[in-house]
Amino acid sequence: MARTPVHVSMFSGGASSAFVAHHMVQTYGKENCILFFTNTLWEHEDNYRFMHEVADYLGMEITYRTDGRTPEQVFYDYRYMGNSRLAKCSEELKVRQTVIFLEELRDEHGLEPILYFGIGRHEQHRAENLRNFYAHVPVEPVETRFPLITLFQEEIDVKKIIQEEWGIRLPLMYELGFSHANCGGRCVRGGLQHYAHLYKTWPDVYREQEEMEENFRRYFDKDVSILKTRNGKPFTLREYRELMEREGVQKFLTQPDDTVPCVCTV
């Protein structure tokens, strides 16, 4: 028996995913759509406010999935510290939960999911990676769509539309200058510039990450770190903080990162 299509927004709490969710609902009707959010339990509280205001604007509920662990617990379970090159937290708390949900839609509800991501033209390599992943990892291939790449010829100022046309205030992390709103600023894939901005904006949160990293290093007696030097060697948050305190944090706020946030963010 053929399954009924259902359109699933990968609803991350960011501006781009909210805009794509709106496009999806306007195109296919809310009765044929799902707003899907995987919760890492590290999200900033204002992200939830933003998501629920967007959901109310669309007249929909949010479908939540939560593994029950935080990223830190995943690091201990795998004896592996997530870092700017590889993040098991994203795989376990977001990607794995998504794949389980997709199979539930098929097996329990007779629905064929189509996934929508808020990835723009400047991140086409990420779109290709996601296409490949969902074509091969689920039991059957899952169609993925990227409206910001395929439907619009130019980059759209989604933040301006959300604020001025929808009347919804963006997540606080955007207002504070973060490039993405992942994990309350604690995203382990954020890179050097991101962590410099975190230290300048929320030094207490930076210290919490630093303490987590130091505890992990002691517990497993491993020379590992969230950040890496240019030659790939461990570079602890304590070392980075001490460097910023000596030379001034401003110097490190403009250094480009060669990493990207997790696939869950946009």
C-alpha positions as CSV (number, residue, x, y, z in Angstrom):
1,M,0.0,0.0,0.0
2,A,1.3,3.4,-0.9
3,R,2.1,5.7,2.0
4,T,0.6,9.2,2.3
5,P,3.2,12.0,2.0
6,V,3.8,14.1,5.1
7,H,6.0,17.2,5.0
8,V,8.4,17.4,8.0
9,S,10.2,20.6,8.9
10,M,13.5,20.0,10.6
11,F,12.6,22.7,13.1
12,S,15.9,23.7,14.9
13,G,14.9,26.9,16.7
14,G,16.8,29.0,14.2
15,A,15.5,31.7,11.8
16,S,16.1,29.8,8.5
17,S,14.4,26.7,9.7
18,A,11.4,28.8,10.8
19,F,11.2,30.5,7.4
20,V,11.3,27.1,5.6
21,A,8.6,25.7,8.0
22,H,6.4,28.7,7.0
23,H,7.0,28.0,3.3
24,M,6.2,24.3,3.8
25,V,3.0,25.0,5.6
26,Q,1.8,27.6,3.2
27,T,2.5,25.3,0.3
28,Y,1.0,22.0,1.6
29,G,-1.3,23.0,4.4
30,K,-0.8,22.5,8.1
31,E,-2.8,19.3,8.1
32,N,-0.1,17.7,5.9
33,C,2.9,19.0,7.8
34,I,4.9,18.4,11.0
35,L,7.2,20.7,12.9
36,F,9.8,18.3,14.3
37,F,12.3,19.3,17.0
38,T,15.0,17.2,18.6
39,N,15.9,18.6,22.0
40,T,19.5,18.3,23.3
41,L,18.5,19.6,26.8
42,W,21.2,22.3,26.3
43,E,19.1,24.8,24.4
44,H,18.8,28.4,25.6
45,E,15.4,29.0,27.1
46,D,14.7,31.8,24.6
47,N,14.9,29.3,21.8
48,Y,11.8,27.6,23.1
49,R,10.0,30.9,23.3
50,F,10.9,31.6,19.7
51,M,9.8,28.2,18.5
52,H,6.5,28.3,20.2
53,E,5.7,31.8,18.9
54,V,6.5,30.6,15.3
55,A,4.4,27.5,15.9
56,D,1.5,29.6,17.1
57,Y,1.9,31.9,14.1
58,L,1.6,28.8,11.8
59,G,-1.2,27.4,13.9
60,M,0.6,24.2,14.6
61,E,2.0,22.1,17.5
62,I,5.7,21.1,17.8
63,T,6.5,17.4,17.8
64,Y,9.4,16.8,20.2
65,R,11.8,14.0,20.5
66,T,14.4,13.8,23.3
67,D,17.0,11.1,23.9
68,G,17.0,12.0,27.6
69,R,20.8,12.6,27.7
70,T,22.7,15.9,27.4
71,P,25.7,16.2,25.1
72,E,28.0,15.8,28.1
73,Q,26.4,12.5,29.0
74,V,26.9,11.3,25.4
75,F,30.6,12.2,25.7
76,Y,30.9,10.0,28.8
77,D,28.9,7.1,27.3
78,Y,31.2,7.0,24.3
79,R,34.3,7.9,26.1
80,Y,34.8,10.5,23.4
81,M,34.9,14.3,23.8
82,G,32.8,16.0,21.1
83,N,34.9,18.5,19.2
84,S,35.1,20.9,16.3
85,R,35.7,18.0,13.9
86,L,33.3,15.3,15.2
87,A,30.2,15.5,17.5
88,K,28.7,12.3,18.7
89,C,26.1,14.4,20.6
90,S,24.5,15.5,17.3
91,E,24.5,12.0,15.9
92,E,22.9,10.5,19.0
93,L,20.6,13.3,20.2
94,K,19.4,14.7,16.9
95,V,20.2,12.4,13.9
96,R,19.4,9.1,15.6
97,Q,16.2,10.5,17.1
98,T,15.2,11.7,13.6
99,V,15.7,8.4,11.9
100,I,13.7,6.6,14.6
101,F,10.9,9.1,14.2
102,L,10.9,8.6,10.4
103,E,10.5,4.9,10.7
104,E,7.7,5.4,13.2
105,L,5.9,7.6,10.6
106,R,6.2,4.8,8.0
107,D,5.6,1.7,10.1
108,E,3.0,3.0,12.6
109,H,1.2,5.6,10.6
110,G,1.6,4.7,6.9
111,L,3.1,8.1,6.1
112,E,6.0,8.8,3.7
113,P,8.1,11.6,5.2
114,I,9.7,14.4,3.1
115,L,12.2,16.5,5.1
116,Y,12.7,20.2,4.8
117,F,15.9,22.0,5.9
118,G,16.7,25.7,6.3
119,I,20.1,25.5,4.6
120,G,21.0,28.3,2.3
121,R,23.1,28.6,-0.9
122,H,26.3,29.3,1.0
123,E,26.0,25.9,2.6
124,Q,25.3,23.7,-0.4
125,H,27.9,21.2,0.7
126,R,25.9,20.5,3.8
127,A,22.8,20.0,1.7
128,E,24.6,17.4,-0.4
129,N,25.8,15.6,2.8
130,L,22.2,15.5,4.1
131,R,20.9,14.2,0.8
132,N,23.4,11.4,0.8
133,F,22.8,10.5,4.5
134,Y,19.0,10.3,4.2
135,A,19.3,8.4,0.9
136,H,21.3,5.6,2.5
137,V,21.0,5.4,6.3
138,P,17.2,4.9,6.9
139,V,15.7,1.6,6.0
140,E,14.4,3.2,2.8
141,P,15.6,6.5,1.2
142,V,14.0,9.6,2.5
143,E,13.5,12.6,0.3
144,T,15.1,15.9,1.4
145,R,14.3,19.4,0.3
146,F,16.2,22.7,0.6
147,P,13.8,25.5,-0.4
148,L,16.3,28.3,0.3
149,I,18.6,26.7,-2.4
150,T,16.2,25.4,-4.9
151,L,13.3,28.0,-5.0
152,F,15.0,31.3,-4.4
153,Q,17.5,32.8,-6.8
154,E,19.1,35.1,-4.1
155,E,19.7,34.9,-0.4
156,I,16.6,36.0,1.5
157,D,16.8,38.1,4.7
158,V,14.8,35.6,6.7
159,K,15.5,37.4,10.0
160,K,14.1,40.7,8.7
161,I,10.9,38.9,7.5
162,I,10.4,37.1,10.8
163,Q,10.8,40.3,12.8
164,E,9.1,42.9,10.6
165,E,6.4,40.8,8.8
166,W,5.6,38.1,11.3
167,G,6.2,40.4,14.4
168,I,8.2,37.7,16.2
169,R,11.4,38.6,18.0
170,L,14.4,36.5,17.1
171,P,16.1,34.2,19.6
172,L,18.2,36.1,22.1
173,M,21.4,34.5,20.9
174,Y,21.1,36.2,17.5
175,E,20.6,39.5,19.2
176,L,23.8,38.9,21.2
177,G,25.8,38.3,18.0
178,F,26.0,34.5,17.8
179,S,26.0,33.1,14.3
180,H,23.7,30.3,15.3
181,A,21.5,29.4,18.3
182,N,22.7,25.9,19.0
183,C,22.9,24.4,22.5
184,G,22.8,27.7,24.4
185,G,26.2,28.7,23.0
186,R,27.9,25.4,24.0
187,C,28.0,23.8,20.6
188,V,31.3,21.8,20.5
189,R,31.6,22.3,16.8
190,G,31.5,26.1,17.1
191,G,35.3,26.7,16.6
192,L,37.7,29.3,17.9
193,Q,35.7,32.4,16.9
194,H,32.5,31.0,18.4
195,Y,34.2,30.3,21.7
196,A,35.8,33.7,21.8
197,H,32.4,35.2,21.4
198,L,31.0,32.9,24.1
199,Y,33.7,34.0,26.5
200,K,33.0,37.7,25.8
201,T,29.2,37.3,26.0
202,W,28.7,34.7,28.7
203,P,31.9,34.0,30.5
204,D,30.1,31.8,33.1
205,V,28.8,29.5,30.3
206,Y,32.3,29.4,28.9
207,R,33.7,28.4,32.3
208,E,31.1,25.7,32.6
209,Q,32.3,24.2,29.3
210,E,35.9,24.6,30.5
211,E,35.1,22.7,33.7
212,M,33.2,20.0,31.8
213,E,36.3,19.5,29.5
214,E,38.7,19.4,32.4
215,N,36.6,16.9,34.3
216,F,36.4,14.6,31.2
217,R,40.2,14.8,30.7
218,R,40.9,13.8,34.3
219,Y,38.2,11.1,34.4
220,F,39.5,9.3,31.2
221,D,43.1,10.5,31.5
222,K,43.1,11.6,27.9
223,D,44.7,14.6,26.2
224,V,41.6,15.7,24.4
225,S,39.8,19.0,23.8
226,I,36.8,20.6,22.2
227,L,39.0,23.0,20.2
228,K,42.0,22.1,18.0
229,T,45.0,24.1,16.9
230,R,45.6,24.7,13.2
231,N,47.7,21.5,13.1
232,G,45.0,19.5,14.7
233,K,46.5,19.2,18.2
234,P,44.4,19.5,21.4
235,F,43.8,23.1,22.6
236,T,41.9,23.2,25.8
237,L,39.3,25.8,26.7
238,R,41.5,26.7,29.7
239,E,44.5,27.3,27.4
240,Y,42.3,29.4,25.1
241,R,40.8,31.4,28.0
242,E,44.3,32.1,29.4
243,L,45.5,33.2,25.9
244,M,42.5,35.5,25.5
245,E,43.1,37.0,28.9
246,R,46.7,37.7,28.1
247,E,46.2,39.1,24.6
248,G,42.6,40.4,24.8
249,V,39.5,38.7,23.6
250,Q,38.9,41.2,20.8
251,K,41.8,39.8,18.8
252,F,40.1,36.4,18.5
253,L,36.6,37.6,17.6
254,T,37.4,38.1,13.9
255,Q,39.4,34.9,13.3
256,P,37.5,32.8,10.7
257,D,36.5,29.3,11.7
258,D,36.9,26.4,9.4
259,T,34.2,24.5,11.1
260,V,30.4,24.5,10.8
261,P,27.7,24.0,13.5
262,C,26.0,20.7,13.7
263,V,23.5,19.6,11.0
264,C,20.7,20.5,13.4
265,T,21.3,24.2,13.2
266,V,20.2,26.9,10.7
